[in-house]
Amino acid sequence: MRILVIEDETKVGCFIKRALEEESYAVDLCEDGAKGLQMALNTNYDLLIVDLMLPSLPGLEILKGVRQARIQTPILILTAQSQVDQRVKGLDAGADDYLTKPFAIDELLARIRALLRRGSTESPGVLQIDDLALNPATREVTRGGQRIDLTLKEYALLEYLMRHTGRVLTRPMISEHVWNQDFDTFTNVIDVYVNYLRNKIDRGRAKKLIHTIRGSGYMLKAD
């Protein structure tokens, strides 16, 4: 799942980004309100985390802009302002939840999981191709009804493949969305993890779902 964090305090933003990446979320970090709004409008995110006090464009205006564009992505507000009126303004502007700084990272992660579960129940959230199913809310993966245990990074890679079923995903694309870094042509880490997935998803099955597109990348498809 991909999350946008709009936070102008560099230390706070980097702290959140690192914590989320350790949970295998793909994270984009933006320190400018106006730029953050454009990212939210032009990219399909699963969750937005927005600070209220931002340079160039306040968090409340970001909320209004996102909701006016009819984007229903869950939004979590972060702010140092603990006053009730600020809380109310944020929620009225379209926020789904509110967290006051300073906060414990465990609480932030719990609220994120709750918002993602809520979003999943409001729209068809289970990803499926053939007999392979992935539930983003519970992070449960099954094939043929049998549960498959994946590491956090294996899960993130499979989710990215399943969200783009039938499309060729290049190694740089996978690196950016799953590892959040520019592709290093001297590493084979992506190929290694694809092989891990194949061993768990395809091994021993007549129908293979993970395909190598020679010279391009990988594709998940049923035929």
C-alpha positions as CSV (number, residue, x, y, z in Angstrom):
1,M,0.0,0.0,0.0
2,R,1.2,3.5,-0.8
3,I,1.0,6.4,1.7
4,L,1.6,10.1,1.2
5,V,3.0,12.0,4.2
6,I,2.8,15.8,4.0
7,E,4.8,17.1,6.9
8,D,7.1,20.1,6.9
9,E,9.1,19.1,10.0
10,T,12.0,17.2,8.4
11,K,12.8,15.1,11.5
12,V,9.1,14.2,12.1
13,G,8.5,13.4,8.4
14,C,11.6,11.2,8.1
15,F,10.7,9.4,11.4
16,I,7.2,8.6,10.1
17,K,8.5,7.5,6.7
18,R,11.1,5.2,8.2
19,A,8.6,3.6,10.6
20,L,6.1,3.0,7.8
21,E,8.7,1.6,5.5
22,E,9.7,-0.9,8.2
23,E,6.0,-2.1,8.0
24,S,6.5,-2.5,4.2
25,Y,4.3,0.5,3.2
26,A,5.5,2.4,0.2
27,V,5.8,6.1,1.4
28,D,6.1,9.4,-0.4
29,L,7.2,12.3,1.8
30,C,6.5,16.0,0.9
31,E,7.3,19.0,3.0
32,D,5.3,21.6,1.0
33,G,1.6,21.9,1.2
34,A,0.9,23.0,-2.4
35,K,3.1,20.3,-3.9
36,G,1.6,17.8,-1.5
37,L,-1.9,18.6,-2.8
38,Q,-0.8,18.1,-6.4
39,M,0.7,14.7,-5.4
40,A,-2.6,13.7,-3.7
41,L,-4.6,14.7,-6.7
42,N,-2.4,13.1,-9.3
43,T,-1.4,9.8,-7.6
44,N,-3.6,6.9,-6.4
45,Y,-2.7,6.7,-2.6
46,D,-4.2,4.3,-0.1
47,L,-3.8,6.8,2.8
48,L,-2.9,10.5,3.3
49,I,-1.2,11.8,6.4
50,V,-1.3,15.6,6.6
51,D,0.0,18.1,9.0
52,L,-2.2,21.1,9.5
53,M,0.5,23.7,9.7
54,L,2.3,23.7,6.3
55,P,4.2,26.2,4.2
56,S,2.5,27.6,1.1
57,L,-0.8,25.8,1.7
58,P,-2.4,24.9,5.1
59,G,-3.4,21.3,5.8
60,L,-7.1,22.3,5.9
61,E,-6.9,23.6,2.3
62,I,-5.3,20.3,1.3
63,L,-8.3,18.4,2.8
64,K,-10.8,20.6,1.1
65,G,-9.0,20.2,-2.3
66,V,-8.9,16.5,-2.0
67,R,-12.5,16.1,-1.0
68,Q,-13.7,18.6,-3.6
69,A,-12.0,16.4,-6.2
70,R,-14.2,13.6,-5.0
71,I,-11.2,11.6,-3.8
72,Q,-12.3,9.4,-0.8
73,T,-8.8,8.3,0.3
74,P,-8.7,8.0,4.1
75,I,-6.9,11.1,5.6
76,L,-5.2,11.3,9.0
77,I,-4.4,14.7,10.4
78,L,-1.2,15.4,12.4
79,T,-0.8,18.6,14.3
80,A,0.8,20.1,17.4
81,Q,-2.4,22.0,18.1
82,S,-4.5,20.1,20.6
83,Q,-7.4,22.5,20.8
84,V,-10.9,21.0,20.2
85,D,-11.7,23.7,17.6
86,Q,-8.7,22.6,15.4
87,R,-9.8,19.0,15.7
88,V,-13.3,19.9,14.7
89,K,-12.1,22.0,11.7
90,G,-10.0,19.2,10.5
91,L,-12.7,16.6,10.7
92,D,-15.3,18.9,9.1
93,A,-12.9,19.5,6.2
94,G,-12.7,15.8,5.4
95,A,-10.2,14.2,7.8
96,D,-11.1,10.7,8.9
97,D,-8.9,10.7,12.1
98,Y,-6.8,13.1,14.1
99,L,-3.5,12.6,16.0
100,T,-1.8,15.2,18.2
101,K,2.0,15.6,18.4
102,P,3.9,14.3,20.1
103,F,2.6,10.8,19.5
104,A,3.7,7.2,20.0
105,I,4.6,5.5,16.7
106,D,2.6,2.4,17.8
107,E,-0.5,4.5,18.1
108,L,0.1,6.0,14.7
109,L,0.5,2.6,13.2
110,A,-2.7,1.4,14.9
111,R,-4.7,4.3,13.6
112,I,-3.3,3.7,10.1
113,R,-4.3,0.1,10.2
114,A,-7.8,1.0,11.4
115,L,-8.3,3.6,8.6
116,L,-7.1,1.1,6.0
117,R,-9.5,-1.5,7.3
118,R,-12.3,1.0,7.2
119,G,-11.5,1.9,3.7
120,S,-11.4,-1.7,2.7
121,T,-14.9,-2.4,4.1
122,E,-16.3,0.6,2.3
123,S,-15.1,-0.6,-1.1
124,P,-14.2,-4.0,-2.7
125,G,-10.8,-4.4,-1.1
126,V,-9.8,-8.1,-1.8
127,L,-7.4,-8.4,-4.7
128,Q,-7.8,-11.6,-6.7
129,I,-6.4,-13.3,-9.8
130,D,-7.5,-16.8,-10.6
131,D,-7.3,-18.7,-7.2
132,L,-4.9,-16.3,-5.6
133,A,-6.4,-13.8,-3.2
134,L,-4.9,-10.9,-1.1
135,N,-6.8,-9.0,1.5
136,P,-5.1,-5.6,2.1
137,A,-7.1,-5.1,5.4
138,T,-5.9,-8.3,7.1
139,R,-2.8,-8.8,4.9
140,E,-3.9,-12.4,4.4
141,V,-2.9,-14.2,1.3
142,T,-4.4,-17.5,0.0
143,R,-4.2,-19.6,-3.0
144,G,-6.7,-22.3,-3.6
145,G,-8.1,-21.5,-0.2
146,Q,-4.7,-22.3,1.5
147,R,-3.1,-19.6,3.5
148,I,0.4,-18.5,2.4
149,D,2.7,-16.9,4.9
150,L,4.8,-14.1,3.5
151,T,7.4,-11.7,4.9
152,L,6.6,-8.0,5.0
153,K,8.6,-7.3,1.9
154,E,7.3,-10.4,0.0
155,Y,3.8,-9.2,0.8
156,A,4.5,-5.6,-0.4
157,L,5.9,-7.0,-3.7
158,L,2.9,-9.3,-4.2
159,E,0.4,-6.5,-3.4
160,Y,2.1,-4.2,-6.0
161,L,2.0,-7.0,-8.6
162,M,-1.7,-7.7,-7.9
163,R,-2.7,-4.1,-8.0
164,H,-1.2,-4.0,-11.6
165,T,-2.4,-7.4,-12.9
166,G,-1.7,-7.8,-16.6
167,R,0.8,-5.0,-16.7
168,V,4.6,-5.3,-17.2
169,L,6.3,-3.8,-14.1
170,T,9.9,-2.9,-14.7
171,R,12.6,-3.3,-12.0
172,P,12.9,0.5,-11.5
173,M,9.1,0.7,-11.0
174,I,9.2,-2.1,-8.5
175,S,12.2,-0.6,-6.7
176,E,10.4,2.8,-6.4
177,H,7.1,1.5,-5.1
178,V,8.3,-1.4,-2.9
179,W,11.8,-0.4,-1.8
180,N,11.3,3.4,-2.1
181,Q,14.7,3.9,-3.7
182,D,16.2,4.5,-7.1
183,F,17.0,1.3,-8.9
184,D,20.5,0.0,-8.5
185,T,21.5,-1.9,-11.7
186,F,24.2,-3.7,-9.7
187,T,21.8,-5.5,-7.3
188,N,19.6,-8.5,-8.0
189,V,17.4,-8.0,-4.8
190,I,14.2,-7.7,-6.9
191,D,14.9,-10.9,-8.8
192,V,15.7,-12.7,-5.5
193,Y,12.4,-11.6,-3.9
194,V,10.4,-12.5,-7.1
195,N,12.0,-16.0,-6.8
196,Y,10.9,-16.1,-3.1
197,L,7.4,-15.3,-4.2
198,R,7.4,-17.9,-7.0
199,N,8.4,-20.6,-4.5
200,K,5.5,-19.7,-2.3
201,I,2.9,-18.8,-4.9
202,D,3.6,-21.0,-8.0
203,R,5.7,-23.9,-7.0
204,G,3.9,-27.3,-7.5
205,R,1.0,-25.7,-9.3
206,A,0.1,-26.3,-12.9
207,K,-0.9,-22.7,-13.6
208,K,1.9,-20.2,-13.0
209,L,0.9,-16.6,-12.2
210,I,4.2,-14.8,-11.9
211,H,5.8,-14.3,-15.3
212,T,9.2,-12.9,-16.4
213,I,9.0,-10.5,-19.4
214,R,12.5,-10.9,-20.8
215,G,14.3,-7.6,-21.1
216,S,11.5,-5.7,-19.3
217,G,10.4,-6.9,-15.9
218,Y,7.7,-9.0,-14.4
219,M,3.9,-9.5,-14.8
220,L,1.2,-11.2,-12.8
221,K,-1.4,-12.9,-15.0
222,A,-3.5,-16.0,-15.1
223,D,-2.9,-17.1,-18.7
